[in-house]
Amino acid sequence: MMDSGGFLHSGDKLRNAVKWICEALGEGRDRKEVLIEAEFKFDLNPLECEFLNSKFLCENTEKN
């Protein structure tokens, strides 16, 4: 959701980033590179980056 200044709320940025990450991973792209690109593409703050890393990187290592 955009506020009156045209900026996305933090939750929307994160939601859009997760959607984009899932699509990119579905194309077979490298997980770590996708996460780094998403952090910049969606202008995520450090807490949001930590959340994504914990979900997407740790999840991958637990399955191996």
LINWODA-V202357 format. One record per helix or strand of 3 or more residues. SS is the DSSP state (hx for helix, st for strand). FROM is the first residue (numbers start at 1). LEN is the number of residues. Records with the same first field share a line. If there is no record, write none. Layout:
# LINWODA-V202357
SS = FROM-LEN / FROM-LEN
This chain:
# LINWODA-V202357
hx = 10-17 / 31-11 / 46-18
